């Protein structure tokens, strides 16, 4: 909980209660100090750190960059279903009465909650 402000939500109340509980023990205080010291020792990102994809790819070997680009473009392509291999759901073959009965069962179960 770095610079978090307490608000009137259950999550915020739980976070601050946990923080107070942890800090009530000497081991908890030591752990928090150790974590803060560790965070302070970590180098902060500088402007020389590549931030765009182009900068990152320019630092990679060419073969690895091409492989990454292929994988990314494959992930972005929309999937086309192969209807020849598609298995039709038994739900599509159910009668209207069966479907209405299933919907009534789901609505009844939802009302129970």
N, C-alpha and C positions, 0 to 999 in steps of 0.2 A: 504494500500500500504506500506508494510513493507520496505523492502530493494530493491525496484524495480528501475531499471535503465530505463530512458527514451529512447525509440527507435522510429524509423520512421514508426510507424504504426498508423492507425486511433484510435485503441483501446487505445494504450499507450498515445496518444495525449489527448484523452477524459479523461482518468484517471487523468492525471496531471492537466488538465484544471479544473476538478471537485475539485481536492485537493486544487488548488489555490483559487477557488471560496469559498470553505468551510472555508478555513483559512482567508479569507478576512473579516469574521464576528467574533466578540468576542465570540458568543455562539458556533460557529464552533470550534474555538481554544480550548475553555473549554471542549467541547465534546471529542476532540482528546486527550487532556491531561487526562481526566477522563478514557478514554478507555485504554490509555497506562498504567496508574497507576493500573487499574484493571488487565491488562495482566501481569504486573510485580508481582502482589500479588499472582497470580495463581501458584501452585507448579509445578515444572518441573518434567517430568517423570523420574523415577529412574530405576536402573537396577533391582530392586525388583518387578517392575510392570510386570505381566505376558505378554508375547508377542506372544507366540505360542499357537496354539489350544490345544495342550496337556496340557500346563500349565493352561490354562483357564478351561479346563474340569476337571483337578485335583482339582480345587478349588470349583467346583460345587457339590451339592449333587448328589449321584449316579443316582437316578431316573430322575432328570432333565438333567443330562449329556446324559443318554441313549436316552431320548426324543429328545434332540438336534441332536444327531448323526443320529437317524432315519430320522428326517426331512431333514438333510443335504444330506443323501444318497438318499432320495426320490427326492430331487431337482436335483441331479446329474444324475439320471437314465434317459436314453433317452425315450421319449414318443413313444409309439407304437400306431399308428392309428387303430381304430376299423372300418374296412372296411364294416362290416355288417350294421353299423349305419350311414355310410358316405352318405351325400347327394351330388349328383353330380351337379356340377355347370352348369347352362344353357349355359355358354360360351363354354363348351366342346361339346355341341350339336349344336352350331351355324355352319352355312355353311362357307366355306372359303371366299366367297364374303363379308359376313357380317364382318368377322374378318379383312379383308383387308380394308374395309371401315372405321372400328373403328380405325385402326392404322393410316390411312390417316388423320382422324379427330384429333387424338392425336398429330401427327406431325405438323399439321397446327396450332394447339393451342400452341405448343411449339415455333413455329417460331414467333408467335405474341408477345411473351415475349421478 
